[in-house]
Structures are given as structure tokens and as C-alpha cells.
Amino acid sequence: MNDDKLTYFIETFGCQMNDRDSQTIGGLLEQAGFSPAEDPLDADVVVVNTCAVRQSAEDKVWSRLGQLAYECRSGNVPVIVLAGCMAQLPQTINRIKQKAPYVSVAVGPGHIHRIPELVHQVLEEPSARLVTAVAPSRTEAHRTESTQMLPEELPRIKVPGVSAYVTIMYGCDNFCSYCIVPFVRGPQVSREPRFIMREVEALVNQGYAEIYLLGQNVNAYGLDLDNETGFAQLLESIDGIPGIQRIRYATSHPRDFTKDMVDTIKRASHICEHFHLPLQSGSNRILKQMHRGYTREDYMELVQYIKEQVPGASVTTDIIVGFPGETDEDFEDTLDLIEQLRLDGAFTFIYSPRAGTAAARMANQIPRKVKSDRLQALVKVQNEITQDINKSLIGTIQEVLIEEPDLRNPQYYRGRTRTNKLVVCTSEGPRPGDLVKVRIEQAGTWHLKGPVPEAGQD
């Protein structure tokens, strides 16, 4: 088969780190002679880059794999690659062999650089059985096994948009009792600062206005390195790169978010004043069961310090309701803390047991109806707070990085403030990549809206 005619298609499920990994997979395949296809049914290779955080995410992938196999029955049968976190789950390989024989390659997140090699192996031997590249299993008893760090300076495809992702570390050492990530992504490994700086500089030179730093726990960046560079020092260095306009980062852990990091962000010119701090619960008893490593009092102190030092900053969070053993009193503690903190927004989730985690084995699993009722009550409280905060911005001038046309009114464009609030700009001049001042005239729960002021009005 002539390599020049080979095509690929990538479907990505899950988080921003998976999006970033897919860019590398695309770059590797193109470096190996493949061209992108417009449709998976036209591709010689279909890569499904997967998420394993929740059972629902895994179920979506299995459903999609079956759909792909069915749609391809009468036409071109591609090499199907199952990549990412799902490939690291201990049950996945057996399930492929028993129920999904149409999957030819399974590759864990730490081995995606081997995808072209494994694909060519299958293309050269169509009758070959499943080929795999996954890390050794990682258990509570052997936490330091299965490093998932990728080689440096791998290619990446250039994606449209104003933002670019840069992974600064791999894996996680936290072992929150509800989370499967440490088992599928491996232990924490930080990239050397020089490689990160080189990548950011290249992206800025390509025209990206915003750099998004990624890691499972960015605040712990550098703790495993034998140098003096921690997350605060890395932020300071990136802030000084000529031409950079905005810097964001995810995900943070309240336990490791230090006052020094807050002070660095306060002094910086380009680091956005948005702090996403996953709380998960307002109950100290539940936080302890979750293995989060902080108390509600610790969290409150951190948020208060942020608001004092960085006036106008936004703080958002993640909250899980219905964790095993959560009582009405525990849930009331969460509502109470949310009402006291008055955060800008919250991603709220119903607890879902994840096989392989400590929480899935806990007694006192909460009935679905109770979890659903609690979620609705939490969302109601948080939405009212979010709306009040957003309405307080009416009449203010906000700096907005324009990203894309508005979905409802394509003649307008939308973007985000430095505090990560979505804004629809009702003036027709701005285009993606522009930094504009917008006068806020309307505010809802999910977005702000207004025009660019005319000369002399700001």
C-alpha cells in the first residue's frame, strides 16, 4: 500500500489533556506520511482518543466503537486505534478481545508516540491480532510504577483558534478516593522548564494569543524536579515571554495552591485572574473520606486571600454531590460554604462509582433520587449567586479576547474576559484574536453581552 494515500481521522473524548494528546497523535501520523481525512468512513486509520474518568465516558466510547465498526462493514474497513486512558484500564484489553475484535491497536496515554509504528504493523499484517502499548498496571501498593511521560519535542498539528495547550506535567500522585486518573495516567512527572519555554515561545511565534498550561495538578509542578523551579517560578518565566497575551492553567488543587502562587499572579501582566479551585465538598468529614488533604476552613482562607490580593478576580469550582455516606448535614455544609464564599461559578456532578477506586468500594452508596435532588438544590443556589455577580458587571468595561462567531448571532463574535466570563460582542468589527474593550449591557447566568464603546465612551 502506498503511504502517500493513507489517511487518518481522530475522535477525541474527555479533557483538555486529551485534546492536546490528539494534536500530537495527528502530528505523528502526518510525520509518518498520513493525511487527514474529512470523515472517519473515508479514513484508513481511525484513532479514538478516550477518557476514563467516569463510567458514562467509557460507555460512550464503546458505543462509538461499535457504531464505527457497523458503518464500515460494507466499505473501507479502517485500522481502529483505541488510545488514551481507557486503554490503561485492566479490563479493556480483554473486552476488546471478547467483544470488540474490530479494534486493532490499544495504546495508553504514555505510549501515543508509538501509534504510527503500531498502525504500520497492522497494515503490513492485516491478520495480526490486537497489538498494544500500555504501561504496567499501577496499584495502591506500587504507586511509583508506570511512568506516563512522553518523549520531548514530538510534532503536533496546528489547530485553528486563538488558544494553544501546553502540557507541563503528566500523571498524578493525589489518589483522591473517587478518581481513576492516577491509575491510568501514572505518577506525577514534571517536564523540564526549558522544554516548556521552548514550546510556548514557538506557539506564540505561530500567532496564538493565549497559552493554556495543563496538568492533573499544576500547583504541584516541579516538586519532582531536582531544581528550584516550581509552579510560581514557571508562571513568572512564561509571563515574560515577548508577544504572549494571556496565560491560563488547569487543573489546580486547593491543597497545593500557595499564597506565593497568588502573589505571582497578582504581579504578572499576562496571567489571567481566574482561579478554578475544585472544592468537591463543603463537609470536612466528606473531604477526609475523599482524601482531599484540606478542610473547608483551609479552602475559605485561600479564597479570601485571593479576593484580597487580586481584586476583581473570579473563582470557580467543582462540586460532587452524593459521595458515599454523605448525609443531609454534610450536604448542608456544602450549601452553607457556597453561600458564604459566593463563587463565580461551579461545575456540579452527581457522584458516580468508578471501578478500581476506593470510593466505589465504600458502604452507604447514596440513592440516585437523593443525589439528583441535592444536585438540583445546589445548582439553584449557585446559579442565583452567579447571576448576581454577573449583573454587578453591567456598565463596566471588560477586556475580551475574541475567539469565534457567536452561535446564535453569527454576525457577532464572542470571547472571554481575563476572568473567564463568556462575552458576546454586539459590535460587528472584532475578529478572532482581537483584544477588545466591551461595555457590558446585559448579563445572564452563562454569558455577558455588549458592544465595543465608540470613541470617547470608555
SVG drawing of the C-alpha trace seen along z (x, -y; Angstrom):
<svg xmlns="http://www.w3.org/2000/svg" viewBox="-35 -61 53 74">
<polyline fill="none" stroke="black" stroke-width="0.4" points="0.0,0.0 1.3,-3.5 1.8,-5.5 1.0,-8.8 -2.6,-7.6 -3.1,-6.7 -5.4,-8.9 -6.3,-9.3 -9.2,-10.6 -9.1,-11.3 -12.1,-11.5 -11.4,-12.9 -13.3,-12.3 -12.7,-13.8 -10.4,-16.6 -8.1,-19.3 -5.1,-17.0 -6.8,-14.5 -7.3,-17.4 -3.6,-18.2 -2.6,-14.5 -4.7,-14.3 -2.8,-17.1 0.4,-15.1 -1.1,-12.0 -2.1,-13.9 1.4,-15.4 3.0,-11.9 0.7,-10.4 1.4,-13.3 5.1,-13.0 4.7,-9.3 3.1,-10.1 -0.6,-10.1 -3.0,-12.8 -6.1,-14.0 -9.5,-12.7 -12.7,-14.7 -14.8,-11.8 -13.9,-8.7 -15.6,-6.5 -13.1,-7.8 -10.0,-7.2 -7.6,-4.3 -6.9,-4.8 -9.4,-6.0 -8.0,-6.9 -10.4,-7.2 -8.7,-9.0 -10.5,-8.1 -11.5,-9.3 -11.9,-7.0 -12.8,-9.5 -16.5,-8.4 -18.3,-5.2 -20.5,-7.2 -17.5,-8.4 -16.3,-4.8 -19.8,-3.7 -19.9,-6.5 -16.6,-5.2 -17.7,-1.6 -20.9,-2.7 -19.0,-4.8 -16.6,-2.0 -19.5,0.3 -21.1,-2.3 -17.8,-2.8 -17.5,1.0 -21.1,1.2 -20.8,-1.8 -17.6,-0.5 -18.9,3.1 -19.7,2.6 -17.0,0.2 -13.4,-0.7 -12.5,1.0 -10.1,-1.2 -7.5,-0.3 -9.3,-1.3 -7.0,-2.6 -8.2,-2.8 -5.9,-5.4 -5.8,-7.2 -6.9,-6.5 -9.4,-3.7 -6.5,-1.5 -4.9,-1.6 -7.9,-0.1 -7.2,3.5 -10.5,4.8 -10.2,3.0 -7.8,5.4 -9.9,8.5 -13.1,6.7 -11.6,5.8 -10.6,9.4 -14.0,10.7 -16.5,8.1 -14.6,5.6 -12.3,7.5 -12.6,4.7 -10.2,2.7 -6.7,3.4 -4.5,1.2 -4.7,0.2 -2.3,-2.5 -2.1,-4.1 -1.6,-7.9 2.1,-7.4 2.7,-5.5 0.9,-7.5 4.2,-8.3 4.2,-4.6 0.9,-4.8 2.4,-5.2 4.7,-2.2 1.8,0.0 -0.5,-1.1 2.0,-0.2 2.5,3.2 -1.3,3.9 -1.3,2.6 1.5,4.9 -0.1,7.9 -3.9,7.5 -4.4,10.8 -2.4,9.9 -4.2,9.9 -4.6,6.9 -1.3,5.0 -0.9,3.0 1.4,0.5 0.2,-0.2 2.1,-0.9 2.3,1.7 -0.6,1.6 -0.4,-0.8 -1.8,0.2 -2.0,-1.4 0.8,0.9 3.0,-0.1 2.3,-3.8 5.6,-4.6 5.2,-2.3 4.2,-3.1 5.6,-6.5 3.4,-8.0 5.8,-10.8 6.1,-11.3 9.4,-12.0 10.1,-15.7 9.7,-17.7 7.1,-15.4 5.3,-17.0 1.9,-18.5 -0.7,-19.6 -1.6,-23.3 -5.2,-23.7 -7.4,-26.8 -8.3,-29.2 -6.6,-31.7 -5.5,-29.4 -2.9,-26.6 -2.5,-23.9 0.9,-23.1 1.2,-20.1 3.6,-20.9 3.4,-17.6 2.0,-14.1 0.2,-11.9 -1.0,-12.5 0.1,-11.4 -3.1,-12.5 -5.2,-9.4 -8.5,-11.1 -10.7,-8.2 -13.2,-8.8 -10.7,-9.3 -9.2,-6.8 -6.7,-9.2 -3.6,-8.2 -4.1,-4.6 -4.5,-5.4 -2.2,-8.5 0.6,-7.2 2.6,-9.1 3.4,-12.8 6.3,-13.7 7.1,-17.3 8.6,-18.4 11.9,-20.3 11.2,-24.1 13.4,-24.6 11.2,-22.3 8.1,-24.1 9.5,-27.5 10.7,-26.4 7.2,-25.1 5.4,-28.2 7.8,-30.5 7.1,-28.5 3.3,-28.8 3.4,-32.5 5.5,-32.9 2.8,-31.0 0.3,-33.6 -1.5,-32.0 -2.7,-34.8 -3.4,-32.6 -1.4,-29.7 -3.2,-27.2 -0.9,-25.2 -2.1,-21.7 -1.5,-19.1 -3.6,-17.0 -2.4,-19.2 -0.4,-22.1 0.2,-23.5 2.4,-20.6 4.5,-21.2 8.3,-20.9 8.0,-19.1 9.6,-16.0 12.3,-18.0 15.8,-18.5 15.9,-22.3 14.4,-25.4 11.5,-25.8 8.0,-25.4 4.7,-26.4 5.1,-30.1 8.5,-30.3 7.3,-28.7 4.4,-31.1 6.7,-34.1 9.1,-32.9 6.3,-32.3 4.8,-35.7 8.0,-37.3 7.9,-35.7 7.7,-38.5 4.4,-38.6 2.4,-36.5 -1.0,-38.0 -2.8,-35.6 -1.8,-32.7 -4.3,-30.2 -3.8,-26.9 -5.7,-23.8 -6.2,-21.9 -5.5,-23.3 -5.6,-21.6 -6.5,-23.8 -4.1,-21.9 -1.1,-22.9 -2.2,-26.4 0.1,-28.5 0.0,-32.2 3.2,-32.6 1.4,-31.5 -1.4,-34.0 1.2,-36.8 2.9,-35.8 -0.4,-36.0 -1.0,-39.4 2.3,-40.8 2.1,-39.3 1.0,-41.1 -0.5,-38.2 -1.7,-35.6 -5.5,-35.7 -7.3,-36.5 -9.4,-33.3 -8.8,-30.8 -10.5,-27.4 -10.3,-25.6 -12.2,-22.3 -13.8,-22.2 -15.7,-18.9 -17.5,-19.1 -18.1,-21.6 -18.1,-18.9 -14.8,-18.2 -15.9,-14.7 -16.5,-14.0 -13.3,-15.9 -11.4,-13.5 -13.2,-10.5 -12.3,-11.9 -8.6,-12.2 -8.5,-15.8 -5.9,-17.0 -7.6,-20.2 -10.5,-21.4 -13.4,-23.8 -11.5,-26.3 -8.4,-26.0 -10.4,-26.5 -12.1,-29.5 -8.8,-31.1 -7.4,-30.6 -10.4,-32.1 -10.4,-35.1 -6.6,-35.6 -7.2,-35.5 -10.0,-38.1 -8.0,-40.4 -4.8,-40.2 -6.4,-40.1 -9.5,-42.4 -11.9,-41.6 -10.6,-38.0 -13.2,-35.3 -13.1,-32.0 -14.9,-28.9 -15.1,-25.4 -16.1,-21.7 -18.5,-20.0 -19.5,-16.4 -22.9,-15.6 -23.9,-12.2 -20.5,-10.9 -20.8,-7.6 -22.0,-8.3 -22.9,-11.9 -25.6,-12.9 -28.1,-15.7 -25.9,-17.6 -22.8,-17.1 -24.8,-18.4 -26.0,-21.4 -22.3,-22.1 -21.6,-22.3 -24.6,-24.7 -23.5,-26.8 -19.9,-27.2 -21.1,-28.0 -23.4,-30.7 -20.6,-32.2 -17.9,-32.1 -20.1,-33.4 -18.0,-31.9 -18.5,-33.0 -19.5,-29.5 -19.4,-25.8 -19.3,-22.6 -21.5,-20.3 -21.6,-16.5 -23.5,-13.6 -21.1,-11.1 -20.8,-8.0 -18.8,-4.9 -15.7,-4.2 -14.5,-0.6 -11.0,-0.5 -11.3,-3.4 -11.5,-3.4 -14.9,-5.2 -16.5,-2.6 -15.9,0.0 -17.3,-2.2 -20.5,-1.4 -23.5,-3.7 -23.8,-4.5 -26.4,-7.2 -29.7,-6.5 -29.9,-8.2 -33.0,-10.2 -31.3,-11.7 -28.3,-12.6 -30.4,-14.2 -32.4,-16.2 -29.2,-17.5 -27.8,-18.4 -30.8,-20.5 -30.7,-22.3 -27.0,-23.1 -27.4,-24.3 -30.3,-26.6 -28.2,-28.2 -25.1,-28.6 -27.0,-29.9 -28.5,-32.7 -25.1,-33.7 -23.5,-33.6 -26.3,-35.7 -25.9,-38.3 -22.2,-38.5 -22.6,-38.8 -25.3,-41.5 -22.9,-43.5 -20.7,-43.8 -23.3,-45.7 -21.9,-49.1 -18.3,-48.0 -15.7,-47.8 -14.2,-44.3 -11.2,-43.3 -12.3,-40.4 -10.2,-38.1 -12.4,-37.4 -12.5,-33.6 -15.2,-32.8 -18.6,-33.8 -21.5,-33.7 -23.6,-30.5 -26.9,-32.3 -25.9,-35.5 -23.0,-34.7 -22.7,-38.4 -21.3,-38.9 -18.3,-37.4 -17.8,-36.0 -14.8,-35.6 -13.7,-35.6 -12.7,-38.2 -9.5,-37.7 -11.7,-36.3 -13.0,-33.6 -16.5,-35.0 -18.1,-34.4 -19.0,-37.7 -20.9,-38.2 -19.6,-41.3 -22.5,-43.0 -20.3,-45.2 -19.5,-43.7 -15.9,-44.8 -13.9,-42.5 -12.5,-39.2 -10.8,-36.2 -7.6,-37.0 -8.5,-40.7 -8.3,-42.0 -11.1,-44.5 -12.8,-46.5 -16.5,-45.6 -19.1,-47.6 -21.4,-45.1 -25.0,-45.9 -26.7,-42.6 -25.8,-39.8 -27.2,-36.3 -26.1,-33.2 -24.0,-31.9 -22.8,-35.0 -22.4,-38.7 -23.2,-40.9 -22.4,-44.3 -20.7,-46.4 -17.3,-47.9 -17.7,-51.5 -17.4,-54.2 -14.5,-56.7 -14.8,-58.8 -17.3,-56.5 -14.9,-54.3"/>
</svg>
